[in-house]
Amino acid sequence: MTTKSASVAIVVLLFCSTMPFATLTSSTITPELEASSSTIFDGFFVEGADDVWNTTPWPTIAVPEGFSYASVIDYSDVGVLINNLSEESRTIGWAFVAARNISLDRVFIFNESGTPTKETINRDQFDTYFATPFLEMLQNRSTTSGLNYLVTTKGIPLRVSGGNDKASFDQELALLGGSYNSSIGGNYWFEHDYGPLAGKAMEPFKRSKYGFFLVTRLTGYTVDTALELIERANQSLGQRGEFVLDLATNRKQAGYKFGNEDLYTANTTPNGRRGWAVRCDEETES
């Protein structure tokens, strides 16, 4: 645009800005506009007012009833294991079921007479009282095919004893009925394809893709401590806690060496890259 043309345009704009405009009244609105406004702004009217922008008072809280775990986090792929012969397991397990609205078809109850409640069991006890009943329940329930996560409790054994085939109870449980079922009771670890430690990107976990469950445990030195974990989680939405990585630096042989290295690797992601609060405990108790 030339300088002369630009000058003319500016003058025209200034002239137009000084012209008074008539205030539109309801009589000047065409029937077409009235009809369209009644549908476009449906839901904005308050107490029959005809002002489409009358939403006074404007809400200051998006979700007045507040958020809860049930409304924010989907627990439909979570199963809970309860040892019915352990009062500790019953108390903690049913408290979690109620807090997270877990349906009964995803609660696995072990109530065979003689089911052990101690922390360490042997391989036969694992197979008889836990592995076999769990697999039967999985097969007999049509809704369990979508399970990805399992929750155990205090009152369910911690470890399976035995020479080279000793293992964590939760570790063996994770493999039941999946792609790695034949590895249960083995005397060495195997490699899987999930997550950064397997050289893969972090993504939502699916048992149907990776062939095993992810297992976590609700426990503590006392039942009250375990119950507090549930209650604290209820109050934790929108907050971030502290990650605690406890290394066994006095044990550098065999599996402990690899475990320590994995914890050091884990520390680099939340602490180094994310800037989250992490306590990496390298102290060794005497």
WOLIN-V430291 format. One record per residue. N is the residue number from 1. SS is DSSP state (H for helix, E for strand, - for the rest). PSI is psi in radians with two decimals (999 if undefined). NEAR is the number of other ideal C-beta (glycine too) atoms within 8 Angstrom. Layout:
# WOLIN-V430291
N;SS;PSI;NEAR, N;SS;PSI;NEAR
This chain:
# WOLIN-V430291
1;-;2.35;4, 2;-;2.88;5, 3;H;-0.69;5, 4;H;-0.79;6, 5;H;-0.71;8, 6;H;-0.70;9, 7;H;-0.75;8, 8;H;-0.73;8, 9;H;-0.70;9, 10;H;-0.73;8, 11;H;-0.76;8, 12;H;-0.76;8, 13;H;-0.73;8, 14;H;-0.68;8, 15;H;-0.75;8, 16;H;-0.61;7, 17;H;-0.34;6, 18;-;-0.11;5, 19;-;2.24;6, 20;-;2.51;3, 21;-;2.42;4, 22;-;2.49;4, 23;-;2.23;4, 24;-;2.33;5, 25;-;3.01;6, 26;H;-0.42;4, 27;H;-0.33;4, 28;H;-0.14;5, 29;-;2.29;8, 30;-;2.68;5, 31;H;-0.62;5, 32;H;-0.72;6, 33;H;-0.72;8, 34;H;-0.73;9, 35;H;-0.74;8, 36;H;-0.64;8, 37;H;-0.52;9, 38;H;-0.35;8, 39;H;-0.68;7, 40;H;-0.71;6, 41;-;0.40;9, 42;-;2.31;7, 43;-;-0.18;4, 44;-;-0.17;9, 45;-;2.50;11, 46;-;2.17;8, 47;-;0.70;4, 48;-;0.13;5, 49;-;2.56;7, 50;-;0.16;5, 51;-;2.01;5, 52;-;-0.29;8, 53;-;0.24;5, 54;-;1.54;9, 55;-;0.37;7, 56;-;2.34;5, 57;-;2.49;4, 58;-;2.40;5, 59;-;2.45;6, 60;-;-0.15;3, 61;-;2.15;5, 62;-;-0.74;3, 63;-;1.56;6, 64;-;-0.60;5, 65;-;-0.08;3, 66;-;2.89;5, 67;-;2.68;7, 68;-;2.92;8, 69;H;-0.60;11, 70;H;-0.55;8, 71;H;-0.33;5, 72;H;-0.70;7, 73;-;2.31;5, 74;-;2.04;4, 75;-;0.31;10, 76;-;-0.21;6, 77;-;0.42;8, 78;E;2.30;13, 79;E;2.62;12, 80;E;2.30;14, 81;E;2.27;14, 82;E;2.20;14, 83;E;1.84;13, 84;-;-0.25;10, 85;-;0.00;7, 86;-;2.09;11, 87;H;-0.62;6, 88;H;-0.81;11, 89;H;-0.73;15, 90;H;-0.79;12, 91;H;-0.85;10, 92;H;-0.79;16, 93;H;-0.85;15, 94;H;-0.52;9, 95;H;-0.70;10, 96;H;-0.70;14, 97;H;-0.77;11, 98;H;-0.73;7, 99;H;-0.54;9, 100;-;0.16;10, 101;-;0.82;8, 102;-;2.22;12, 103;-;2.65;8, 104;H;-0.44;5, 105;H;-0.11;7, 106;H;0.29;12, 107;E;2.15;12, 108;E;1.94;11, 109;E;2.24;6, 110;E;1.89;15, 111;-;0.30;6, 112;-;2.37;8, 113;-;2.27;3, 114;-;-0.02;5, 115;-;2.14;12, 116;-;2.56;8, 117;-;-0.07;10, 118;-;2.91;6, 119;-;-0.54;5, 120;E;2.26;8, 121;E;2.89;12, 122;-;3.10;8, 123;H;-0.69;10, 124;H;-0.73;6, 125;H;-0.67;11, 126;H;-0.81;14, 127;H;-0.78;9, 128;H;-0.81;9, 129;H;-0.26;13, 130;H;-0.97;15, 131;H;-0.91;12, 132;H;-0.85;9, 133;H;-0.66;11, 134;H;-0.78;14, 135;H;-0.65;10, 136;H;-0.74;8, 137;H;-0.67;10, 138;H;-0.76;10, 139;H;-0.49;7, 140;H;-0.06;5, 141;-;2.11;8, 142;H;-0.33;4, 143;H;-0.03;8, 144;H;-0.09;11, 145;H;-0.39;6, 146;H;0.14;7, 147;-;2.37;12, 148;-;-0.48;10, 149;E;2.51;12, 150;E;2.49;14, 151;E;2.11;14, 152;E;3.04;13, 153;E;2.95;18, 154;-;2.41;13, 155;-;-0.19;11, 156;-;2.38;15, 157;-;2.64;14, 158;-;-0.60;8, 159;E;2.70;11, 160;E;2.11;15, 161;-;3.06;8, 162;-;2.76;8, 163;-;-1.83;5, 164;-;-0.18;5, 165;-;0.30;10, 166;-;2.60;8, 167;E;2.90;9, 168;E;2.41;8, 169;H;-0.83;15, 170;H;-0.58;11, 171;H;-0.80;9, 172;H;-0.68;14, 173;H;-0.70;15, 174;H;-0.48;12, 175;H;-0.20;12, 176;-;2.26;13, 177;-;0.13;7, 178;-;-2.85;11, 179;-;-0.41;6, 180;-;0.37;11, 181;H;-0.61;9, 182;H;-0.25;4, 183;H;-0.16;8, 184;-;2.27;10, 185;-;0.04;7, 186;-;2.84;7, 187;-;0.32;5, 188;-;2.87;4, 189;-;2.97;4, 190;-;2.93;7, 191;-;2.49;5, 192;-;-3.14;9, 193;-;0.24;6, 194;-;2.28;7, 195;-;3.06;6, 196;H;-0.61;9, 197;H;-0.32;6, 198;H;0.16;9, 199;-;0.33;4, 200;-;2.81;9, 201;-;2.63;4, 202;-;2.29;5, 203;-;2.87;5, 204;-;2.40;3, 205;-;2.40;9, 206;-;2.12;7, 207;H;-0.60;12, 208;H;-0.43;5, 209;H;-0.68;5, 210;H;-0.24;11, 211;-;0.21;8, 212;-;2.91;11, 213;-;2.69;13, 214;E;2.23;10, 215;E;2.37;12, 216;E;2.88;9, 217;E;2.35;10, 218;E;1.86;13, 219;-;3.11;8, 220;-;3.14;10, 221;-;-0.49;3, 222;-;2.87;6, 223;H;-0.71;10, 224;H;-0.65;7, 225;H;-0.74;9, 226;H;-0.71;14, 227;H;-0.59;11, 228;H;-0.54;9, 229;H;-0.71;10, 230;H;-0.82;12, 231;H;-0.71;8, 232;H;-0.65;8, 233;H;-0.62;8, 234;H;-0.55;9, 235;-;0.15;6, 236;-;-0.03;8, 237;-;2.29;8, 238;-;0.03;4, 239;-;2.80;5, 240;-;2.24;4, 241;-;-2.81;6, 242;-;2.34;6, 243;E;2.31;10, 244;E;2.09;7, 245;E;2.02;11, 246;E;1.87;6, 247;-;2.60;10, 248;-;1.32;9, 249;-;-0.23;9, 250;-;-0.06;5, 251;-;1.85;8, 252;-;0.20;7, 253;-;2.78;5, 254;H;-2.30;5, 255;H;-0.53;6, 256;H;-0.65;10, 257;H;-0.83;10, 258;H;-0.63;8, 259;H;-0.76;9, 260;H;-0.73;13, 261;H;-0.67;8, 262;H;-0.66;9, 263;H;-0.66;12, 264;H;-0.72;10, 265;H;-0.74;10, 266;H;-0.58;9, 267;H;-0.48;12, 268;H;-0.44;8, 269;H;-1.06;10, 270;H;-0.58;10, 271;H;-0.95;12, 272;H;-0.74;7, 273;H;-0.61;7, 274;-;-0.42;7, 275;-;0.40;4, 276;-;2.78;8, 277;-;2.12;7, 278;E;2.33;11, 279;E;1.91;8, 280;E;1.73;10, 281;E;1.88;8, 282;-;0.08;6, 283;-;2.52;5, 284;-;2.17;7, 285;-;2.46;3, 286;-;999;2
